[in-house]
Amino acid sequence: MTLCHIRLELGRDQDFPDGSVERGYEFAAPLTDDGHLDRDEWRDVRDKCTVRRFWHNEPDEHGHLVHRGSGWAFHYDDEPVDEDEPLFKLDRHTLVQGEYVSITEHDGVLRTFRVVGVR
């Protein structure tokens, strides 16, 4: 299976009424034909399922897409597990352009991100 490269950008919220192209995530993951994460394939390629968090005026963070219990999260290198950023019900969402994904970030805030690219 080929890994897909997914780009998420911050969606509209109180602080960013137009969203932000300077805040988001880029990550690699195996997807099914309909755009869902493929957990079985992920098991075989988990070391290649990397993530980069980019945020205006902050250094990039690098880590991996992980599956814990029944959910998905971003785990960053050299961070404790309790610092993971859970992806809200990602097992039910499709990662196709134009869809939205919610992520609870390090500061505990649940933010919505728009899928702007899948290749």
N, C-alpha and C positions, 0 to 999 in steps of 0.2 A: 504494500500500500504506500502511496505517496503522501507525505505530510503536506497539509495545507498551511499557508501562512495567512494569519488573520490579523487585521488591524482594527482596533477599537478606538474611537475618539469620544471624549466627554460629550454627553448629550446636554440638552438644555436643562438648566436648574436655576435656583435663585441667584447664585453667584455668577453664572454664565448663561444669560438668557438666550444666547445664540449658540451655546455649546462652545467647544474649544478644540481646534485641530492641534494645539500645542500640549494637550494633556490626554494620555491614553496608554494603550498597551499594544504591543505587537507580539504574537506568539505563534508557535507551530504546534499542530495537533492533527491526528488522523480523524477524518470526518467520513460519515456514511454518505451515500449518494444524496440523501435528503437534507444534509447539513447538520446532523447530530454528531456529538463526539462519539467515537467508536472506542469504548472501553477495552474491548478485547485486543484491538490493534494497539492501543495505547500501552498495554502491558508489555508488548514486544519492542516498543520504540520510546519508552518513557524518558530515557536519557537524552533523546533528541527533541523532546517537547519543551523547548525553552521559551522564556518570556522576557520581554524588556518593557519595563514601565518607564514612560517618559512624561515629565511634568515640567512645565515652564519654570525656569530659574532653579531647578533642583537637579542633582546628578541622576543619571539613569540608574535604575535598579535592574539587576539580572537574576533570573532564577529559572524555575521549572513549573510546568503544569502538573499538579499532583491530584490524586484521588484518595480521599480519606473518608472512611465510613461510607455514607451514601452520597457524598458531594465532592465537587471539584473546587480547587483553590490554586492560587499562585503562591508558591513558596520561594523566598529569596535566599540566595546563598548566604551562609553565615548568620541566618536569623533563626530564632527558636520557632517551633511549630505553632505556638500561640500567636505568632505575628503573621501567620498566613492570611491571605486575602481571599475569603470565600466568594465563589461565584454563585449567585442566587439561582437555585433550581436549574443550573446549566444543563442537567441531564434531560430537561423537558424543552429547552429552547433550541432553535435552529440557528446556526451560525452562517447566515446568508446576508448578503449586502442589504442594508436598510432595516434589519431587525435590531432589537435592543437587548442588552445584557446588563444586569445589575451586579455590582461588586462592592463588598464591604471592605473599605480600605483600612490601612494601618490606624487611622485616626478614629475608626469605628463608624464612620459615615457611610451609608449605603448610597452609592452614586450610580447613575445610569449612563451607559456607554452605547454608542451606535456602531454597528458593524459597517465599516466603510470600505472594506476590501477583503476578499478571500481569493487567494490564488494558489 
